Amino acid sequence: MEERSSKRIKPTMEEDEEDPSSSSSQLNLPPSMNRPTVSLETQRINRLIHSDHYHSPSKPIYSDRFIPSPSGSNFALFGLEPSPKKDGKEDGPGSYAGMLRTVLFGPETPEKADVVTGFSPSSRNIFRYKTGTQRPVNSFPPFGCDEGPSVSRSPVKSPRNILKSAYKVLDAPALQDDFYLNLVDWSAQNVLAVGLGSCVYLWNASSSKVTKLCDLGGDESVCSVGWALRGTHLAIGTSSGTVEIWDALRCRRIRTMGGHRLRVGAVAWSSSVLSSGSRDKKILQRDIRSQKDHVSKLTGHRSEVCGLKWSYDNRELASGGNDNKLLVWNQHSTKPVLRYCEHTAAVKAIAWSPHLHGLLASGGGTADRCIRFWNTKTNTRLSCVDTNSQVCNLAWSKNVNELVSTHGYSQNQIIVWKYPTMSKLATLTGHTFRVLYLAVSPDGQTIVTGAGDETLRFWNVFPSPKSQRRESGIGALSFGRTTIR
């Protein structure tokens, strides 16, 4: 012991330069190998073999990996108690595995025996503990999660609740029960225009104020009303074939235009151009900047024109008639550029989609009962839905990709549809006659319907636009039933 200690404290040159022959004699080297060339390597190997009694004075020895020892682990750092010893020895692998399992999965983690109970060896993994813990896939992220209260969770989006009853009813005496007329329209200024007999009444949706705009007098009756885009001027089609333009703010007529021989049942605005459709089968294009009553005449229908709608880009005009035809015109044509003849009854219900350019919807009368969709850009038929009832009106929501239809024989209902699946979101009832008239509020949330039962009913059917924070102008103060005149 003395000699070994002295060597450690005071190494000599003889020790570092051991006899190569004596060292190499302990190695099984090939005969072809030159023993002197491996003397240095032999010394290093001997030092590693006898590392229990030899340490280099100048270089510390480093190991190539770290194997944690439970005896040296800081259990208090994780708030854990060290595992008890078995037969005076530590259960190294077991205690370390238990500590790791607890740190990763919490103190309530099942023991290993419970983890694998009831599973085949191939089905064991850390995400499955027992049969009772299995859950459907939609309960896991991103569909669901089981985080604690400190983690925020997005609420599950529930279907929109659409009230099944009208929140307001207006009495509208003398509202005609005529499928071919268009007697209700809602302006951008939030004013509702209604034709009742020979008179036109304005109802301000913000203040509920009713104003009598005009009385045609005599045997004249109102057959159609239509607001200009800005909502300041109103076009009125009459039973005598004339079209009158009124300043709604001043309650003053500013122009009367002729050209039709019979009643004007449909009018539609496109900027400064006003289109009118008549029982005389003609559509007249009127530029209100011109002194002429009309600038062009469109011919194509073989019966009364009862539906007119300009597209949102003002480039295409769709017309429907009692000849069961749906025609599409451009800004300069006098003949239809597209003809759709699939309907088997009068086409009054027409609506252009505000979401997809060239998407057109149309509805047929009692013998047809279908809503059809067309792509006017490719001149293709898209789809058809049988509603089992006369289709009187169609209108798209400008806030979401949905549309509403009103119906006559035989159910007199209002249906809200999801496009393009055409699944029913709601069916609304309340009218006792055909729901012949429909208009949408300027904010796109509310619709008003009119029927031969001489009532106007208001329904909240569409959601508000995402950017809109305020409520509609016809809010809770408008509840109840009143008369429009």
C-alpha positions as CSV (number, residue, x, y, z in Angstrom):
1,M,0.0,0.0,0.0
2,E,2.8,2.4,0.7
3,E,4.5,1.8,-2.6
4,R,1.1,2.3,-4.5
5,S,0.4,5.5,-2.7
6,S,3.9,6.9,-3.4
7,K,3.5,6.2,-7.1
8,R,0.2,8.2,-7.2
9,I,1.7,11.2,-5.4
10,K,5.1,11.2,-7.3
11,P,4.9,9.5,-10.6
12,T,8.2,8.7,-12.3
13,M,9.3,8.4,-15.9
14,E,9.8,4.7,-15.6
15,E,6.2,4.2,-14.8
16,D,4.9,6.2,-17.8
17,E,7.3,4.3,-20.1
18,E,6.5,0.7,-19.3
19,D,8.2,-2.1,-21.2
20,P,6.3,-2.6,-24.5
21,S,7.2,-6.3,-24.5
22,S,5.7,-7.0,-21.1
23,S,2.5,-5.0,-21.9
24,S,2.0,-6.4,-25.3
25,S,2.5,-9.9,-24.1
26,Q,-0.8,-9.7,-22.4
27,L,-2.5,-8.8,-25.8
28,N,-3.5,-11.3,-28.5
29,L,-2.1,-9.4,-31.5
30,P,-1.7,-10.8,-35.1
31,P,1.8,-11.9,-35.9
32,S,2.0,-9.5,-38.8
33,M,1.5,-6.5,-36.5
34,N,4.6,-4.6,-35.4
35,R,4.4,-4.5,-31.6
36,P,6.3,-1.3,-31.1
37,T,3.7,0.6,-33.2
38,V,1.0,-0.2,-30.7
39,S,2.9,0.5,-27.5
40,L,1.2,3.8,-26.9
41,E,-2.2,2.4,-27.5
42,T,-1.4,-0.5,-25.2
43,Q,-0.5,1.9,-22.4
44,R,-3.8,3.7,-22.8
45,I,-5.7,0.4,-22.7
46,N,-3.9,-0.7,-19.6
47,R,-4.7,2.5,-17.9
48,L,-8.4,2.0,-18.7
49,I,-8.3,-1.6,-17.4
50,H,-6.5,-0.6,-14.2
51,S,-8.4,2.7,-13.7
52,D,-9.3,1.6,-10.2
53,H,-5.8,2.2,-9.0
54,Y,-4.5,4.7,-11.6
55,H,-5.6,8.3,-12.4
56,S,-3.9,10.7,-14.8
57,P,-2.6,13.7,-12.8
58,S,-3.4,16.1,-15.6
59,K,-6.7,15.0,-17.3
60,P,-10.0,14.2,-15.6
61,I,-11.9,11.2,-16.9
62,Y,-15.4,11.9,-18.5
63,S,-18.0,9.3,-19.2
64,D,-20.0,9.4,-22.5
65,R,-23.5,9.3,-21.0
66,F,-25.4,10.0,-17.8
67,I,-27.4,7.3,-16.0
68,P,-29.4,8.9,-13.2
69,S,-29.2,7.3,-9.8
70,P,-32.3,7.5,-7.5
71,S,-29.9,8.0,-4.5
72,G,-28.7,11.2,-6.1
73,S,-32.0,12.5,-7.3
74,N,-33.6,15.6,-5.8
75,F,-37.1,14.3,-5.2
76,A,-38.0,17.4,-3.2
77,L,-37.7,19.5,-6.3
78,F,-40.9,17.8,-7.6
79,G,-42.6,17.5,-4.3
80,L,-42.1,13.7,-4.2
81,E,-41.1,11.2,-1.6
82,P,-38.3,8.8,-2.5
83,S,-39.4,5.2,-2.9
84,P,-38.7,2.8,0.0
85,K,-35.8,0.3,-0.2
86,K,-36.5,-3.4,-0.7
87,D,-34.2,-5.8,1.3
88,G,-31.8,-2.9,2.0
89,K,-31.4,-2.1,-1.7
90,E,-32.9,0.6,-3.8
91,D,-35.3,-0.4,-6.5
92,G,-33.5,1.8,-9.0
93,P,-35.5,1.2,-12.2
94,G,-38.8,0.9,-10.4
95,S,-38.4,4.1,-8.4
96,Y,-37.2,6.1,-11.3
97,A,-40.0,4.9,-13.6
98,G,-42.5,5.7,-10.9
99,M,-41.1,9.2,-10.4
100,L,-41.1,9.9,-14.2
101,R,-44.7,8.6,-14.5
102,T,-45.8,10.9,-11.7
103,V,-44.1,13.9,-13.0
104,L,-45.5,13.4,-16.5
105,F,-49.1,12.4,-15.7
106,G,-49.7,13.6,-12.1
107,P,-50.0,11.9,-8.7
108,E,-53.2,10.1,-9.6
109,T,-51.5,8.1,-12.3
110,P,-52.5,4.3,-12.1
111,E,-49.9,1.8,-11.3
112,K,-48.3,-0.2,-14.0
113,A,-50.4,-3.2,-13.2
114,D,-53.5,-1.2,-13.6
115,V,-52.3,0.4,-16.8
116,V,-52.0,-2.8,-18.7
117,T,-54.9,-4.6,-17.2
118,G,-57.3,-5.9,-19.9
119,F,-55.0,-5.0,-22.8
120,S,-53.0,-7.2,-25.1
121,P,-49.2,-6.4,-25.2
122,S,-49.6,-4.9,-28.6
123,S,-52.2,-2.5,-27.5
124,R,-50.4,-1.0,-24.5
125,N,-49.5,2.7,-24.7
126,I,-49.4,5.7,-22.4
127,F,-52.6,7.2,-23.8
128,R,-54.8,4.3,-22.7
129,Y,-55.1,3.2,-19.1
130,K,-58.4,1.3,-18.9
131,T,-61.3,0.4,-21.1
132,G,-63.5,2.9,-19.4
133,T,-61.3,5.8,-20.4
134,Q,-61.9,5.4,-24.1
135,R,-63.6,8.4,-25.7
136,P,-64.8,9.3,-29.2
137,V,-62.3,11.0,-31.5
138,N,-64.2,14.3,-31.4
139,S,-63.5,14.6,-27.7
140,F,-59.8,15.1,-28.4
141,P,-58.1,18.3,-29.7
142,P,-58.8,20.1,-31.9
143,F,-62.4,18.9,-31.5
144,G,-62.4,18.9,-27.7
145,C,-60.1,18.9,-24.7
146,D,-59.9,18.0,-21.0
147,E,-57.8,20.8,-19.8
148,G,-58.2,22.2,-16.3
149,P,-60.1,25.4,-15.5
150,S,-57.0,27.5,-16.2
151,V,-57.1,26.6,-19.9
152,S,-59.7,28.5,-22.0
153,R,-61.9,26.3,-24.3
154,S,-63.7,27.6,-27.4
155,P,-67.5,27.1,-27.0
156,V,-69.2,24.6,-29.3
157,K,-71.1,26.5,-32.0
158,S,-74.8,25.7,-31.6
159,P,-77.3,26.0,-34.5
160,R,-78.7,29.5,-34.8
161,N,-82.1,29.9,-33.1
162,I,-84.6,31.4,-35.5
163,L,-87.9,32.7,-33.9
164,K,-90.8,30.8,-35.4
165,S,-93.3,33.7,-34.9
166,A,-93.4,37.2,-36.2
167,Y,-92.2,39.8,-33.7
168,K,-94.4,42.5,-35.3
169,V,-97.6,42.6,-37.3
170,L,-99.0,45.5,-39.3
171,D,-102.6,45.6,-40.6
172,A,-102.6,46.4,-44.3
173,P,-106.2,46.9,-45.4
174,A,-106.8,46.4,-49.2
175,L,-103.5,44.6,-49.8
176,Q,-104.3,42.7,-53.0
177,D,-104.2,38.9,-53.2
178,D,-102.7,38.8,-56.7
179,F,-99.8,36.6,-57.5
180,Y,-98.5,38.7,-60.4
181,L,-98.1,42.0,-58.4
182,N,-95.2,43.3,-56.4
183,L,-96.6,45.7,-53.7
184,V,-93.9,45.8,-51.0
185,D,-90.3,47.1,-51.0
186,W,-87.8,48.2,-48.3
187,S,-85.4,51.1,-49.0
188,A,-81.8,51.7,-48.0
189,Q,-83.1,54.5,-45.8
190,N,-85.1,51.9,-43.7
191,V,-88.5,52.9,-45.0
192,L,-91.1,50.4,-46.1
193,A,-93.3,51.2,-49.1
194,V,-96.6,49.4,-49.4
195,G,-99.3,49.7,-52.2
196,L,-102.8,49.4,-50.8
197,G,-105.5,49.8,-53.4
198,S,-105.0,53.2,-55.1
199,C,-102.6,54.5,-52.4
200,V,-99.0,54.1,-51.4
201,Y,-98.0,54.3,-47.7
202,L,-94.5,54.7,-46.3
203,W,-93.7,53.1,-42.9
204,N,-90.5,54.3,-41.2
205,A,-89.0,51.3,-39.5
206,S,-86.9,53.4,-37.1
207,S,-89.7,55.5,-35.8
208,S,-92.8,53.5,-36.8
209,K,-94.2,56.6,-38.4
210,V,-96.7,56.1,-41.2
211,T,-96.9,58.6,-44.2
212,K,-99.3,58.5,-47.0
213,L,-97.2,59.2,-50.1
214,C,-99.9,59.3,-52.8
215,D,-103.4,58.4,-53.9
216,L,-103.8,57.6,-57.6
217,G,-107.6,58.2,-57.4
218,G,-110.4,57.0,-59.6
219,D,-110.2,53.5,-60.9
220,E,-106.4,53.5,-60.8
221,S,-104.7,51.0,-58.6
222,V,-101.1,50.4,-57.5
223,C,-99.6,47.3,-59.1
224,S,-95.9,47.5,-58.2
225,V,-93.5,49.6,-56.1
226,G,-89.7,49.7,-56.2
227,W,-87.1,51.9,-54.4
228,A,-84.1,53.4,-56.2
229,L,-80.8,52.2,-54.9
230,R,-80.2,55.2,-52.6
231,G,-83.7,54.9,-51.1
232,T,-84.8,58.5,-51.9
233,H,-87.0,57.9,-54.9
234,L,-89.8,55.4,-55.4
235,A,-91.1,54.0,-58.7
236,I,-94.8,53.1,-58.8
237,G,-96.3,50.9,-61.5
238,T,-100.0,51.5,-62.2
239,S,-102.9,49.6,-63.5
240,S,-103.2,51.9,-66.5
241,G,-99.7,51.1,-67.7
242,T,-97.9,54.3,-66.5
243,V,-94.9,54.5,-64.3
244,E,-94.6,57.3,-61.7
245,I,-91.4,58.4,-59.9
246,W,-91.9,60.1,-56.5
247,D,-89.5,62.0,-54.3
248,A,-90.1,60.2,-51.0
249,L,-88.6,62.9,-48.8
250,R,-90.8,65.7,-50.2
251,C,-93.8,63.4,-51.0
252,R,-93.9,64.9,-54.5
253,R,-94.3,63.3,-57.9
254,I,-91.4,64.3,-60.2
255,R,-92.2,62.3,-63.4
256,T,-94.8,60.1,-65.1
257,M,-93.7,57.9,-68.0
258,G,-95.9,55.9,-70.4
259,G,-95.1,53.2,-72.9
260,H,-97.1,50.2,-71.7
261,R,-100.6,49.4,-72.8
262,L,-101.5,47.3,-69.8
263,R,-100.7,47.2,-66.0
264,V,-97.1,47.3,-64.8
265,G,-96.7,44.5,-62.3
266,A,-92.9,44.6,-61.9
267,V,-90.2,47.4,-61.6
268,A,-86.5,47.2,-61.0
269,W,-83.7,49.8,-60.6
270,S,-80.1,49.7,-61.9
271,S,-78.4,53.0,-61.0
272,S,-80.2,55.6,-63.2
273,V,-82.0,52.9,-65.3
274,L,-85.5,51.8,-64.4
275,S,-86.9,48.6,-65.9
276,S,-90.6,48.0,-66.0
277,G,-92.5,44.8,-66.9
278,S,-96.1,44.6,-68.0
279,R,-99.0,42.4,-68.9
280,D,-98.4,43.5,-72.5
281,K,-95.4,41.1,-72.4
282,K,-92.9,43.9,-72.9
283,I,-90.0,45.2,-70.7
284,L,-89.1,48.8,-71.1
285,Q,-85.7,50.3,-70.2
286,R,-86.0,53.9,-68.9
287,D,-83.1,56.2,-68.3
288,I,-84.4,58.9,-65.9
289,R,-81.8,61.3,-67.2
290,S,-83.3,61.1,-70.7
291,Q,-86.4,63.1,-71.7
292,K,-87.7,60.0,-73.5
293,D,-90.2,57.7,-71.7
294,H,-88.0,54.7,-72.6
295,V,-84.7,54.1,-74.3
296,S,-85.2,50.5,-75.4
297,K,-87.8,47.8,-75.5
298,L,-87.1,44.1,-74.6
299,T,-89.2,41.4,-76.2
300,G,-89.0,37.8,-75.4
301,H,-91.9,36.8,-73.1
302,R,-95.2,35.5,-74.5
303,S,-97.2,36.3,-71.5
304,E,-97.3,38.8,-68.6
305,V,-94.0,39.8,-67.0
306,C,-94.3,39.3,-63.3
307,G,-90.7,39.2,-62.0
308,L,-87.7,41.6,-62.6
309,K,-84.3,41.7,-60.9
310,W,-81.0,43.3,-61.7
311,S,-77.8,41.5,-60.7
312,Y,-75.7,43.1,-58.0
313,D,-73.1,44.3,-60.5
314,N,-75.9,45.9,-62.7
315,R,-74.8,43.9,-65.7
316,E,-77.6,41.4,-66.1
317,L,-81.4,41.6,-65.8
318,A,-83.4,38.5,-65.1
319,S,-87.1,38.4,-65.9
320,G,-89.8,35.9,-65.2
321,G,-93.2,35.6,-66.8
322,N,-96.5,33.8,-66.9
323,D,-95.2,31.9,-69.9
324,N,-93.1,29.8,-67.4
325,K,-89.9,31.3,-68.8
326,L,-86.8,32.8,-67.1
327,L,-84.9,35.1,-69.4
328,V,-81.6,36.9,-68.8
329,W,-80.6,40.1,-70.6
330,N,-77.5,42.2,-70.6
331,Q,-77.2,46.0,-70.5
332,H,-77.5,46.5,-74.2
333,S,-79.5,43.6,-75.6
334,T,-83.1,43.8,-76.8
335,K,-83.3,40.0,-77.1
336,P,-82.6,37.6,-74.2
337,V,-79.0,36.3,-74.1
338,L,-80.1,33.3,-72.0
339,R,-83.4,31.3,-71.8
340,Y,-84.4,28.8,-69.2
341,C,-87.5,26.9,-69.9
342,E,-87.5,24.2,-67.2
343,H,-90.2,25.7,-65.0
344,T,-93.7,24.4,-65.6
345,A,-95.6,27.4,-64.0
346,A,-95.3,31.2,-63.8
347,V,-91.9,32.5,-62.7
348,K,-92.3,35.4,-60.3
349,A,-89.7,34.6,-57.7
350,I,-86.2,35.7,-58.8
351,A,-83.1,36.4,-56.8
352,W,-79.4,37.0,-57.6
353,S,-76.8,35.8,-55.1
354,P,-74.7,38.6,-53.5
355,H,-72.0,36.0,-52.7
356,L,-71.3,34.3,-56.0
357,H,-71.2,36.2,-59.3
358,G,-73.7,34.8,-61.8
359,L,-75.6,32.6,-59.4
360,L,-79.3,33.0,-60.0
361,A,-82.3,31.4,-58.2
362,S,-85.8,31.2,-59.5
363,G,-89.1,29.7,-58.3
364,G,-92.2,28.4,-60.1
365,G,-95.9,28.6,-59.4
366,T,-98.4,26.1,-58.3
367,A,-97.9,23.6,-61.0
368,D,-94.1,23.7,-60.6
369,R,-93.3,24.3,-56.9
370,C,-89.6,24.1,-57.5
371,I,-86.6,26.4,-56.7
372,R,-84.0,26.2,-59.4
373,F,-80.4,27.5,-59.5
374,W,-78.5,28.6,-62.5
375,N,-75.0,29.7,-63.4
376,T,-75.4,32.5,-65.9
377,K,-71.7,32.8,-66.6
378,T,-71.5,29.2,-67.9
379,N,-75.2,28.9,-68.9
380,T,-75.6,25.7,-66.8
381,R,-78.3,24.4,-64.6
382,L,-77.0,23.8,-61.0
383,S,-79.7,22.2,-58.9
384,C,-83.4,21.9,-58.2
385,V,-85.5,21.6,-55.0
386,D,-89.1,20.6,-54.9
387,T,-90.7,22.7,-52.1
388,N,-94.2,21.0,-52.4
389,S,-95.8,24.5,-52.5
390,Q,-96.2,27.5,-54.9
391,V,-93.1,29.6,-54.8
392,C,-94.0,33.3,-54.6
393,N,-90.8,35.1,-53.6
394,L,-87.1,34.5,-53.1
395,A,-84.4,36.6,-51.4
396,W,-80.8,36.0,-50.5
397,S,-79.2,37.0,-47.2
398,K,-76.4,39.5,-47.8
399,N,-74.7,38.5,-44.5
400,V,-74.6,34.7,-44.8
401,N,-75.0,32.2,-47.7
402,E,-78.7,31.5,-47.0
403,L,-81.9,32.4,-48.7
404,V,-85.6,32.7,-47.8
405,S,-88.6,31.7,-49.8
406,T,-92.3,32.5,-49.4
407,H,-95.0,30.2,-50.5
408,G,-98.7,30.0,-51.4
409,Y,-100.9,27.0,-52.1
410,S,-101.1,25.0,-50.2
411,Q,-99.1,25.7,-47.0
412,N,-98.6,29.5,-47.0
413,Q,-95.3,29.1,-45.2
414,I,-91.9,30.9,-45.1
415,I,-88.7,28.7,-45.4
416,V,-85.1,29.7,-44.5
417,W,-82.6,27.6,-46.5
418,K,-78.9,26.9,-46.2
419,Y,-77.1,27.1,-49.5
420,P,-75.8,25.0,-51.3
421,T,-77.1,22.1,-49.3
422,M,-80.6,23.5,-49.3
423,S,-81.3,22.2,-45.9
424,K,-84.1,23.8,-44.0
425,L,-83.0,26.1,-41.2
426,A,-86.6,27.1,-40.2
427,T,-90.2,27.0,-41.4
428,L,-92.3,29.9,-40.3
429,T,-96.1,30.1,-40.3
430,G,-98.6,32.7,-39.4
431,H,-100.2,33.9,-42.6
432,T,-103.6,32.5,-43.5
433,F,-103.3,33.4,-47.2
434,R,-100.6,33.0,-49.8
435,V,-97.4,34.9,-48.8
436,L,-97.2,36.9,-52.0
437,Y,-94.9,39.8,-51.0
438,L,-91.4,39.8,-49.5
439,A,-88.8,42.5,-48.7
440,V,-85.5,42.5,-46.8
441,S,-84.4,45.2,-44.3
442,P,-81.3,47.2,-45.3
443,D,-79.2,45.6,-42.5
444,G,-80.0,42.2,-44.0
445,Q,-81.4,40.7,-40.7
446,T,-85.2,41.2,-41.0
447,I,-87.7,40.3,-43.6
448,V,-91.3,41.5,-44.0
449,T,-93.9,39.4,-45.7
450,G,-97.3,40.4,-47.0
451,A,-100.4,38.2,-47.8
452,G,-104.0,38.4,-48.9
453,D,-104.9,38.2,-45.2
454,E,-104.2,41.9,-45.3
455,T,-101.3,41.7,-42.8
456,L,-97.6,42.5,-42.9
457,R,-95.4,40.4,-40.7
458,F,-91.9,41.0,-39.6
459,W,-89.4,38.1,-38.9
460,N,-85.8,38.0,-37.7
461,V,-84.4,35.3,-39.8
462,F,-80.8,36.2,-40.7
463,P,-77.8,37.0,-38.5
464,S,-76.1,40.4,-38.4
465,P,-72.9,41.0,-40.4
466,K,-69.8,40.3,-38.3
467,S,-68.6,43.9,-38.5
468,Q,-71.9,45.3,-37.3
469,R,-72.1,46.0,-33.5
470,R,-75.4,47.8,-33.2
471,E,-78.9,46.4,-33.4
472,S,-81.3,46.9,-36.3
473,G,-83.4,50.1,-36.3
474,I,-86.5,48.1,-35.9
475,G,-85.7,46.8,-32.4
476,A,-87.7,45.7,-29.4
477,L,-89.7,48.9,-29.4
478,S,-91.5,47.7,-32.5
479,F,-93.2,44.7,-30.9
480,G,-97.0,44.5,-31.2
481,R,-99.7,44.9,-33.8
482,T,-100.6,48.2,-35.4
483,T,-102.1,49.4,-38.7
484,I,-100.2,50.9,-41.6
485,R,-102.9,53.5,-42.3
